[in-house]
Amino acid sequence: MCGIIAYTGNQNAAPILVAGLHRLEYRGYDSAGIALHSRGKLHVHRAAGKIAQLENKLPAKLSGKSGMGHTRWATHGEATDANAHPHTSQDGSIAIIHNGIIENAGMLRTRLEAEGTIFNSDTDSEVLAHLISKQSADTLIQSVQHVLTLIQGTYGLVVMDANRPGEIIAARNGSPVIIGLGNKEMFVTSDANAILNHTREVVHLDDGELAEINPKGFSIRTLDATEMVRSPITISSEFESQDKGKFPHFMLKEIHEQPEAVERTIKGRLDHRFDTAHLGGLNLSARELLDIRRVKILGCGSAYYAGISGANMIEQLARLPSSAEPAAEFRYRNPLIESDTLYIVVSQSGETFDTLAALREITRKGGRVLGINNVVGSTIAREVDGGIYMHAGAEISVASTKAFSCMLACFMLLALQLGRVRDLSPQQGKELMQAIEQLPSLIEEALTQENDIRSLAAEYCTAKSAFFIGRTNAYPVALEGAQKLKEVSYIHAEAYPASELKHGPLALIDPDTPTVVVLPDDNLLDKSLSSLQEIRARKGPVISITNANDPEIKRLSNAVIKTPRCHPLLFPLVMGVSLQLFAYYCAIAMGRDVDQPRNLAKSVTVE
Ligand code: F6R
């Protein structure tokens, strides 16, 4: 959500910044801009729209060996040229790019305007540029430091001063800032993906820290001027690929990457000697695992839906009361934190603000928190007591696909390990391990339905509204199916537990409103078939996603997507894939911008 890139070194900064912005575009794509330091001045270029629009506006010749770039997801003020970052002070000497929200911007702006400052944008961020330019400290970092004590809110911030060539100040509070270390050149970014083609050596700033950066090095200090020493870490090569390969969109590529992504999640984590999973990063002994009395899972959006499924898996296999809750709501209800509850925060990016806030609330109250994360070294991954990395690889499409599946695979491994320290027998452990090992090939098999799903999508994509239903563990799959459809195709979609349909939503069933039914072959199949009857009796079209062979399904459905048979706890991973393809092809049929849907952005780092 908004992307930051900055460079200082000996190369021409403009192409580095523009290429970085392209790699950050999935983080926000309503406007973009760059500022370059050249001949004692900061030269700013901005444009509403995608990076390509900015590129069209850039002069053919751009010079400058340091600069900053930003891609925006609007919070305050529409997506216009004027609201795009960088923002500058009135005399043009200070330029800033900012991710986050300045909560007291209104008050600060009124004060600055009363002093005669003229604002050029509707953004909250612009106050930062004006305030910094009004400081009279000896160094830029001192000026920024002072201004940060005046503001309330969150920031990932980069500042440059026309009078200090090659110098960049970065600061962080609640929005990621990463320094990349090159050879006599330095980078700053909000997302390591943007600089991985230049360097893998990075340093993460923590909240409340600022950094002074020049081509030769960097220093870090806290807001109260305490010097900090931080060693760089090396980012693994997993996060490298950022091209679509043979696929037209990242979403389709990432759907197809799922067999190998899930394979990576599982790899090395099944212990055949003891018929259990072994998750080294949990930092919990078998005794501590045994002492757990309850499990609470927190996440946002698709991560929350994966959490619902994870809670089902853990409750079934470890017989521990388990539940999932949207992370954003959690901290506002003054939750009870118990020492024998295992809290799990799930987040692909590891930067989602609401999930991070829930983690901090639990930690403050003394709870133990595990993370299920994809991005190594992300804020959540660094702040949890232990965790499981998904190893899904970079997910660039805004709509999550492979990360969702890898989250489910992590939960399955955790459920197995928790189960085996309780009353799950070695034989049951062995059977589950065999089922888990089959997952990559089952997902592969589910993907072979692609052509049928494409035709089905072409038939149903004109629907104004759709329902998704499922029982127990099929319900989170329905939630995720509806989420995918609305995100990328903009078709209104609602998910319900199948049993809830008759308690209200049935009123909306009509011949123009299809219902997608997630129908695993389990002991609830007959009950689910009753829901199909109820829909058909109201002339509602039914699309069944199923791995059951009951002839009634065909009789009661307008269309059937078959998925391979699998362990009853693992069907969400397999059936989820068919629903992702359905959403993708509906969006394609409607001509949507699949990888960058309207109003959205990857990694929601604001509240
Ligand atoms: C849906 C989607 C979002 C994210 C949510 C949490 O396709 O991508 O709902 O799942 O914003 O993001 P992470 O997992 O990064 O915390």
Residues whose N, C-alpha, C, O or C-beta is under 5 A from the ligand:
A	BS01	F6R	C300 G301 S302 A303 V346 S347 Q348 S349 G350 T352 V398 A399 S400 S603 V604
